[in-house]
Amino acid sequence: MKIICCLVCAFLLSSCVYYGVEYEFDSANKSTTPACDTGSKKQKQKCRADLKKLNEAIQIQKSLL
């Protein structure tokens, strides 16, 4: 009886850990908001322009390597 109880407890504990970690990863992916999604139209345009400049700078750095 003790062995069965220990096995059941170990199974339940491992399931709780697995689903808890899976939930954390799932909620981390869902909680992020897209860049340049908030603010006025002018702020969004500035944000997009800044991101475009940043992307171009990254591409230049990659091409130099």
N, C-alpha and C positions, 0 to 999 in steps of 0.2 A: 504494500500500500504506500509506503514511504517513497519507493522508487517511482511509482506512477505519479504521485503528487509532485515530486521533484521534476519529472519530465514535463508534466503539464505546465508547471510554473516556468520552466526554462523556455518552453515553446511560446507561452503568452508574453514573456518578457522580451524575447527576440522579435516577436511580431510587433509589439508596441514600439520598440526601438526602430525597426524597419519603417513602419508607417509614419512615425514621428519625423524621421529624417526625410522621408519622401515628401511629407507635407511641407517641411521647411524649404526644401528646394523648389517645390511647386509654387509656394506663396512668394518666394523671392523673385521668381520669374514673372509673376502676375503683378507684383506691386510696382514694378518700374513703369514710368510713364515715358512716352516718346519725347525725344528732344524737340524743343521749339513748339510744344503743344499748348502752352499757356501764355497768356498775355495778350496785348493788343495786336492788331494786324502789323503795325509798324515794328513792334518788338519781335514778332515772329519772323518778319522779313530780315531784320538785322541778325537774328539768331541763325537763320538759314544761310545768310551770307558769310557769317563767321565760321559756320561749320564747313561751308564750301572751301573757304580759304585754308582752314585747318586740314581738310582732306587733300587739297592740292599740295600743301607743304609736306604732308606725310608721303604722298606719291613721289615727290621730288627726292626726299630722303631715301626712299626705297630704291629709286633709280640710281642714286649715287653709290649705293652699296653694291 
